[in-house]
Amino acid sequence: MRNGDVSWWWRDLGGRPPERPGLEGDRDADVVIVGAGYTGLWTAYYLSQLQPDLRITVLEQRFAGFGASGRNGGWLTNSVTGGREKLAVSHGRTAAIAQQRALDHTVDEVISVASREGIDADIVKGGEFEIARTPSQLARLRAAAANERSWPGTDIEELDGRAAASRIAVDGILGGIWHPHCARVHPAKLVAGLAAVVERRGVTIHEGTRVTQIAPGRAVTDHGTVRALHIIRATEGFTADLRGEHRTWLPMNSSMIVTEPLPASFWDAVGWSGRETLGDFAHVYMYAQRTADDRIAFGGRGIPYRYASRVDTDGATQERTIASLTALLRDFFPDAATTPVAHAWSGVLGVPRDWAATVGHDRATGLGWAGGYVGTGVTATNLAGRTLADLVLGRDTDLVRLPWVGHRARRWEPEPLRWLAVQGIYAAYRTADRLEELGTSERTAWPASVADLVAGR
């Protein structure tokens, strides 16, 4: 089994790509984008589409797709990070509905661009399927389904245990919900293809170039300074490494394993023919997909946070995390018990203090930003890129009026409070899951309710 080495997604592409040339000395540009993940590349894509003569420079510390964009679970889904309810409170129900509609459309926009640009990212729009395996999870599932039905654009379908098992035969399944606004993708194929497309459009990508400071009019790197009217921060889980941004977003760790290919007999028994993404209603939830070559890619939380917002380098995952994910996968699918795990890895995602994603641009300073997706970024990054392009170019569109535009959360607490809080929150969630697995009550276990209050979710 391979551990780390960025991700199996990159290994499936033949390993890490050849590194593009780094920055050599000071430069001028019209727009500088810091970070060559989905956010940065989508922003460059739409800027170059709307104004082809713009001089756009993307600065990347390692290589395009090194971070979460090349390590995630491959869920191109319509989730509103932070929840529609928060947006309804702050901006009204109509604005919250507009955000949901925009994300529904964004799923199809990504699929359309990939098709138009010749990016083969193993995309299958099979919808999102979430399941319950304990009475407490089932109660939360039913409550979630009722809430989803109260909003337009969610298109939710609730299934009882038998109907849910006929879709994907997870052991012990009690019920499920499904909606159509989600597609399975191969994350590294999508980000590598997108990087190649923007380069063909004239965008310059400098890899191996670490940005140490962002300020109005300039991005300072270890190889020189790039000056521009607009500087866009697209660093997501690595934002804490920038000067002055250490407590802006918390770098949360998530881990994944992928099996060797499973035989046809397994799929005949389990189903999963629609290639839906799969999740559950546990507090420390899992996420999974059936890959194009018939593996199961299966993820969840390991050690959620490293002291002082440290981020990993190449995705190495703790052995106990690999063991717990492997045990859970085999609990879901006992017939996969003898199939080896081929690869394990981890990555970081950006978590704002209020768990709500944001995008914005200050015309006075030229500074822009997007991120804080809390794991929903495969879709939200595209919406952010289109929005940032409109904001930078001063376009008056529906996108720039969406309620997440300009949102700012308060900063995270200093250490050791930050570390203690996150460790305590996830210890409480794990305890709640264990209690719910042992009991028959439909009530959510009390440690999870306390953790939700502390987390501000």
C-alpha positions in Angstrom: 0.0 0.0 0.0 1.2 3.5 -0.9 0.9 6.2 1.8 1.0 9.8 0.9 2.7 10.8 -2.4 0.1 13.5 -2.7 -2.8 11.2 -3.7 -3.9 8.2 -5.6 -5.6 10.5 -8.1 -2.1 11.8 -9.1 -0.6 8.3 -9.1 -3.4 7.2 -11.4 -2.2 9.9 -13.8 1.3 8.5 -13.8 2.6 10.4 -10.8 3.4 14.1 -10.2 3.5 16.2 -13.3 6.7 17.9 -14.6 7.1 21.2 -12.8 6.5 24.3 -14.7 9.2 27.0 -14.5 9.3 29.1 -11.4 9.2 32.9 -11.2 12.6 34.5 -12.1 12.8 38.0 -10.7 10.2 40.8 -10.5 7.4 41.0 -13.0 4.3 43.1 -13.8 0.9 41.7 -14.6 -2.7 42.9 -14.7 -4.0 40.1 -12.4 -2.0 37.9 -10.0 -3.6 34.8 -8.6 -2.0 33.1 -5.7 -2.7 29.4 -5.8 -3.1 27.0 -8.8 -5.9 24.9 -7.4 -9.5 24.9 -8.7 -10.2 28.5 -7.4 -7.2 30.1 -9.0 -7.5 28.2 -12.2 -11.3 28.8 -12.7 -10.7 32.5 -12.0 -8.0 32.6 -14.6 -10.2 30.6 -17.0 -13.1 33.0 -16.9 -11.0 36.2 -16.8 -9.2 35.0 -19.9 -12.5 34.2 -21.5 -14.0 37.6 -20.7 -10.9 39.7 -21.5 -8.4 37.7 -23.5 -5.8 40.5 -23.5 -5.4 40.5 -19.7 -1.9 39.6 -18.4 -2.7 36.9 -15.9 0.0 35.3 -13.7 -0.7 32.4 -11.4 1.8 31.7 -8.6 1.9 28.2 -7.1 4.1 26.9 -4.2 4.3 23.3 -5.5 2.4 22.4 -8.7 -1.1 23.0 -10.0 -3.5 20.7 -8.1 -1.0 19.9 -5.3 -3.5 20.8 -2.6 -7.2 19.9 -2.0 -7.9 20.1 -5.7 -5.9 17.0 -6.4 -6.8 15.1 -3.3 -10.5 15.5 -2.6 -13.3 12.9 -2.8 -14.5 14.0 -6.3 -17.9 15.3 -5.3 -19.2 17.9 -7.7 -22.2 18.7 -5.7 -24.5 21.7 -5.0 -24.1 22.1 -1.2 -24.4 25.6 0.2 -21.4 25.7 2.6 -22.6 27.0 5.9 -26.2 26.3 5.1 -29.0 28.2 3.4 -30.6 29.0 6.8 -27.6 31.3 7.7 -27.9 33.1 4.4 -31.7 33.5 4.9 -31.1 35.1 8.3 -28.4 37.5 7.1 -29.8 38.2 3.5 -33.3 36.9 3.3 -34.9 33.8 1.9 -34.8 35.0 -1.7 -31.0 35.5 -1.6 -30.5 32.1 0.0 -32.6 30.5 -2.8 -30.5 32.4 -5.4 -27.3 30.9 -3.9 -28.8 27.4 -4.1 -29.9 27.9 -7.7 -26.4 29.2 -8.6 -24.8 26.1 -7.2 -27.3 23.8 -9.0 -26.3 25.5 -12.2 -22.6 25.3 -11.4 -22.6 21.5 -11.4 -23.8 21.6 -15.0 -21.4 24.5 -15.8 -18.3 22.4 -14.8 -19.6 19.4 -16.8 -20.2 21.7 -19.8 -16.7 23.3 -19.7 -15.0 19.9 -19.3 -16.8 18.6 -22.4 -16.2 21.8 -24.4 -12.5 22.0 -23.5 -11.8 18.3 -23.9 -11.1 17.6 -20.3 -11.8 13.9 -19.6 -12.3 13.8 -15.8 -14.4 10.6 -15.6 -17.5 12.7 -14.9 -20.7 10.9 -14.3 -23.7 12.9 -13.1 -25.3 10.2 -10.9 -26.5 12.4 -8.0 -25.6 12.4 -4.3 -26.8 9.6 -2.1 -26.6 9.9 1.7 -27.6 7.1 4.0 -28.4 6.3 7.6 -27.3 3.1 9.5 -28.5 3.9 13.1 -31.9 5.1 14.4 -30.3 8.5 15.3 -28.8 8.9 11.9 -32.2 8.0 10.4 -33.9 10.7 12.4 -31.4 13.2 11.2 -31.9 12.0 7.6 -35.6 12.5 7.8 -35.3 15.9 9.3 -32.8 16.8 6.6 -35.1 15.5 3.9 -38.0 17.6 5.3 -35.9 20.7 5.4 -34.6 20.1 1.9 -38.2 19.8 0.6 -39.0 23.2 2.1 -36.5 24.8 -0.4 -36.8 25.0 -4.2 -34.0 23.7 -6.3 -33.1 20.8 -3.9 -35.1 18.1 -5.8 -34.7 15.6 -2.9 -35.9 12.0 -3.0 -36.3 10.1 0.3 -35.9 6.3 0.3 -36.8 3.7 2.9 -34.3 1.0 3.8 -35.3 -1.4 1.0 -35.3 1.2 -1.7 -32.0 2.6 -0.5 -30.3 -0.8 -0.4 -31.5 -1.4 -4.0 -29.5 1.6 -5.0 -26.3 0.8 -3.1 -26.4 -2.2 -0.8 -24.6 -0.8 2.2 -24.7 -3.3 5.1 -27.2 -2.2 7.8 -28.7 0.6 5.7 -32.0 2.0 7.2 -32.8 4.7 4.7 -31.4 7.2 2.3 -31.9 10.5 0.5 -30.8 11.3 -3.1 -30.7 14.4 -5.3 -29.6 14.8 -8.9 -27.3 17.8 -8.6 -24.0 16.0 -8.1 -21.5 14.3 -10.3 -18.6 12.0 -9.6 -15.3 13.4 -10.9 -11.6 12.4 -11.0 -10.1 15.4 -9.2 -6.6 15.3 -10.6 -7.8 14.9 -14.2 -10.0 17.9 -13.8 -7.3 20.2 -12.3 -4.6 19.0 -14.7 -6.9 19.5 -17.7 -7.9 23.0 -16.4 -4.3 24.1 -16.0 -3.5 23.0 -19.5 -6.5 24.9 -20.9 -5.7 28.2 -19.2 -2.1 28.0 -20.4 -3.4 27.6 -23.9 -5.3 30.8 -23.3 -2.1 32.7 -22.5 -2.2 32.5 -18.7 1.3 32.1 -17.1 1.6 29.6 -14.3 4.8 29.7 -12.2 5.2 26.6 -10.0 7.7 26.0 -7.2 7.2 29.7 -6.3 6.2 30.4 -2.7 4.2 33.5 -2.0 5.1 34.9 1.5 3.0 38.1 1.5 0.1 39.6 -0.3 -0.4 43.3 -0.2 -2.2 45.9 -2.4 -0.4 46.0 -5.8 2.0 43.1 -5.2 2.5 39.5 -4.3 5.9 38.9 -2.7 7.5 35.5 -3.4 10.8 33.8 -2.6 11.8 34.4 -6.2 10.8 38.0 -6.7 7.7 40.3 -6.6 4.9 40.4 -9.1 3.1 43.8 -9.3 -0.5 44.0 -10.4 -3.7 46.0 -9.9 -5.5 42.9 -8.8 -4.1 40.3 -6.4 -6.4 37.3 -5.8 -5.8 35.0 -2.8 -6.9 31.4 -3.8 -4.9 29.5 -1.2 -7.8 27.7 0.7 -6.3 25.3 3.3 -2.8 26.8 2.9 -4.0 30.3 3.7 -2.5 30.1 7.2 1.0 30.1 5.7 0.6 33.6 4.5 1.8 36.6 6.6 -1.1 38.1 8.5 -3.5 35.2 7.6 -2.6 32.7 10.2 -6.0 32.7 12.0 -8.2 33.5 9.0 -9.1 30.0 8.1 -8.3 26.8 10.0 -6.6 24.1 7.9 -8.8 21.0 8.6 -7.4 17.6 7.7 -9.3 15.0 5.8 -8.0 11.5 4.7 -8.8 9.0 2.0 -8.1 5.4 1.1 -8.7 3.7 -2.2 -9.1 0.0 -2.8 -7.7 -2.2 -5.6 -10.3 -2.7 -8.3 -13.2 -4.8 -7.2 -14.5 -7.8 -9.2 -17.8 -7.8 -11.2 -19.3 -10.2 -8.7 -18.9 -7.5 -6.0 -20.7 -4.9 -8.1 -23.4 -7.3 -9.1 -24.2 -7.8 -5.4 -23.8 -4.1 -4.2 -25.2 -2.3 -7.2 -23.9 1.3 -7.3 -24.6 1.3 -11.1 -25.5 5.0 -11.1 -22.0 6.0 -9.9 -23.7 8.2 -7.2 -21.4 9.8 -4.6 -22.0 8.2 -1.2 -22.2 9.8 2.2 -23.7 9.2 5.6 -25.3 10.9 8.6 -22.7 10.1 11.1 -21.2 13.1 13.0 -17.7 12.2 11.8 -19.1 11.5 8.4 -17.7 9.5 5.5 -17.7 10.2 1.7 -17.0 7.8 -1.1 -17.3 7.2 -4.8 -17.0 4.3 -7.3 -14.1 5.1 -9.5 -14.0 4.7 -13.3 -11.9 1.5 -12.9 -14.2 0.0 -10.2 -12.4 0.9 -7.0 -13.9 2.4 -4.0 -12.4 5.8 -2.9 -13.4 6.3 0.7 -12.8 9.3 2.9 -13.3 10.7 6.4 -11.7 12.6 9.2 -8.4 11.4 10.7 -6.5 13.8 13.0 -8.6 16.8 12.2 -6.1 19.6 13.0 -2.4 20.0 13.6 -1.2 22.4 16.3 -0.5 26.0 15.2 -2.3 25.5 11.8 0.5 23.3 10.4 -0.2 21.8 7.1 1.1 18.6 5.6 3.5 18.3 2.7 2.8 15.2 0.6 -0.3 13.8 2.2 1.1 11.1 4.5 -1.7 9.7 6.7 -1.5 8.3 10.2 -1.7 4.5 10.4 -4.6 4.6 12.9 -6.5 6.7 10.4 -5.9 4.3 7.6 -7.0 1.4 9.9 -10.2 3.2 11.0 -11.2 4.1 7.4 -10.4 0.6 6.2 -12.5 -0.9 9.0 -15.4 1.4 8.2 -15.3 0.7 4.5 -15.4 -3.1 5.3 -18.2 -2.5 7.7 -20.2 -0.8 4.9 -19.2 -3.5 2.4 -18.3 -6.8 4.0 -17.8 -8.4 0.6 -14.8 -6.0 0.1 -13.0 -7.3 3.2 -10.4 -9.3 1.3 -9.7 -6.5 -1.3 -6.5 -4.7 -0.4 -6.2 -1.0 0.1 -4.0 0.4 -2.6 -3.3 3.9 -1.4 -3.9 6.3 1.5 -3.5 10.0 1.6 -4.7 13.2 3.3 -5.1 16.9 2.6 -6.3 20.1 4.1 -9.4 22.2 3.5 -10.1 25.7 4.7 -12.6 26.2 7.5 -13.8 29.8 8.4 -14.8 30.4 12.0 -18.5 30.4 11.0 -18.1 27.4 8.5 -19.4 29.6 5.7 -17.6 30.0 2.3 -16.9 33.4 0.9 -15.7 35.3 -2.2 -14.9 39.0 -2.5 -12.9 41.7 -4.0 -12.0 45.2 -2.6 -11.8 47.6 -5.5 -10.0 50.2 -3.4 -7.0 47.9 -2.7 -7.4 45.4 -5.6 -7.3 42.5 -3.2 -9.6 39.6 -3.8 -10.2 36.2 -2.2 -12.3 33.1 -2.3 -12.4 29.9 -0.2 -13.5 28.5 3.1 -15.4 25.8 1.3 -15.2 23.2 4.2 -15.1 20.3 1.7 -17.6 21.5 -0.9 -15.1 23.2 -3.1 -15.2 21.1 -6.3 -18.4 23.0 -7.2 -18.0 26.2 -5.2 -14.6 27.0 -6.7 -16.2 27.3 -10.2 -18.8 29.7 -8.9 -16.1 31.6 -7.1 -14.0 31.8 -10.2 -16.9 33.2 -12.3 -17.8 35.6 -9.5 -14.2 36.9 -9.1 -13.9 37.4 -12.8 -17.0 39.6 -12.7 -15.8 41.5 -9.6 -12.3 42.2 -11.0 -13.7 43.4 -14.4 -16.4 45.5 -12.7 -19.3 43.6 -14.3 -22.7 44.1 -12.8 -24.1 40.5 -12.9 -26.3 38.4 -10.8 -23.3 36.5 -9.5 -21.8 39.6 -7.8 -25.0 40.0 -5.8 -25.1 36.5 -4.4 -25.1 36.6 -0.5 -21.7 35.0 0.0 -20.0 37.9 -1.8 -18.1 40.0 0.6 -18.8 37.8 3.6 -16.2 37.8 6.3 -16.0 35.6 9.4 -14.3 36.5 12.6 -10.8 35.1 13.0 -10.1 31.8 14.8 -8.9 31.9 18.4 -5.2 31.9 19.2 -3.4 28.8 20.3 -3.7 26.7 22.4 -7.4 27.5 22.4 -7.8 26.7 18.7 -6.1 23.3 19.0 -8.0 22.4 22.2 -11.3 23.4 20.7 -10.9 21.4 17.5 -9.6 18.3 19.3 -12.5 18.5 21.8 -15.1 19.0 19.1 -14.1 15.9 17.1 -13.6 13.8 20.2 -17.2 14.6 21.1 -18.4 13.8 17.6 -16.6 10.4 17.7 -18.1 9.7 21.2 -21.5 10.6 19.9 -21.2 8.2 17.0 -20.1 5.4 19.3 -23.1 6.0 21.6 -25.5 6.1 18.7 -24.1 2.8 17.3 -24.8 1.1 20.7 -28.3 2.6 21.3 -31.7 2.5 19.8 -32.7 6.0 20.5 -33.6 8.3 17.6 -32.2 11.3 19.5 -28.8 12.7 18.6 -26.3 11.8 21.3 -25.6 14.8 23.6 -21.8 15.1 23.0 -22.6 16.0 19.3 -25.0 18.7 20.4 -22.4 20.3 22.7 -19.8 20.1 19.9 -22.1 21.8 17.5 -22.5 24.7 19.9 -18.8 25.0 20.5 -18.0 24.8 16.7 -20.6 27.5 15.8 -22.2 25.2 13.2 
